[in-house]
Amino acid sequence: MGNFVNLIKLSVGSESVEQLVDWQRHRSKQIENGRYYHVTRMWPKREADILRGGSIYWVIKGEILARQRILGFDERIGQDGIRRCAIMMDDEVVRVTPTLKRPFQGWRYLEPADAPIDLPEARENEEALPAGLNRALAEIGVL
């Protein structure tokens, strides 16, 4: 695969991974060829690196909880005439080890070495730890 890089983004308004999936599959109008896309103002300068196998990692309520593989980027021109970037994503939403993340604006690059690992299939349906407990465990180096 070579070197790749991921993106990380807040899933604004989502309370859970289930709510994120529901939004993408049933309520969003940002669907093309049956796949959800997310529109952002900035186009990634490292587009080629992302397309070598990168994912978008979703931060929900202060924790990185899931990821989706990025399939490509398409141009979107808004009604205001401004060029935007549509991040085209795979349908599969993969749960990852819950990892604390402070809020930030827009999206950021996330190096593979810094990305949380995927949860094993047997653990995919586990409830995330309460944020306070997760935070305390992270502070003492358990997570």
FENKARA-V640974 format. One record per backbone hydrogen bond with DSSP energy under -1.0 kcal/mol. CO is the residue of the C=O (numbers start at 1). NH is the residue of the N-H. If there is no record, write none. Layout:
# FENKARA-V640974
co=CO nh=NH
co=CO nh=NH
This chain:
# FENKARA-V640974
co=6 nh=110
co=7 nh=57
co=8 nh=108
co=9 nh=59
co=10 nh=12
co=11 nh=14
co=16 nh=20
co=17 nh=21
co=18 nh=22
co=19 nh=23
co=20 nh=24
co=21 nh=25
co=22 nh=26
co=23 nh=27
co=23 nh=28
co=29 nh=31
co=30 nh=37
co=32 nh=35
co=35 nh=32
co=36 nh=89
co=38 nh=87
co=40 nh=85
co=46 nh=50
co=47 nh=51
co=50 nh=53
co=50 nh=54
co=54 nh=70
co=55 nh=7
co=56 nh=68
co=57 nh=9
co=58 nh=65
co=58 nh=66
co=59 nh=11
co=60 nh=63
co=62 nh=101
co=63 nh=60
co=64 nh=99
co=65 nh=96
co=66 nh=58
co=67 nh=94
co=68 nh=56
co=69 nh=90
co=72 nh=88
co=74 nh=86
co=76 nh=84
co=78 nh=81
co=82 nh=78
co=84 nh=76
co=85 nh=40
co=86 nh=74
co=87 nh=38
co=88 nh=71
co=88 nh=72
co=94 nh=67
co=95 nh=119
co=99 nh=64
co=108 nh=8
co=110 nh=6
co=111 nh=114
co=117 nh=97
co=120 nh=123
co=121 nh=124
co=123 nh=126
co=130 nh=134
co=131 nh=135
co=132 nh=136
co=133 nh=137
co=134 nh=138
co=135 nh=139
co=136 nh=140
co=137 nh=142
co=138 nh=141
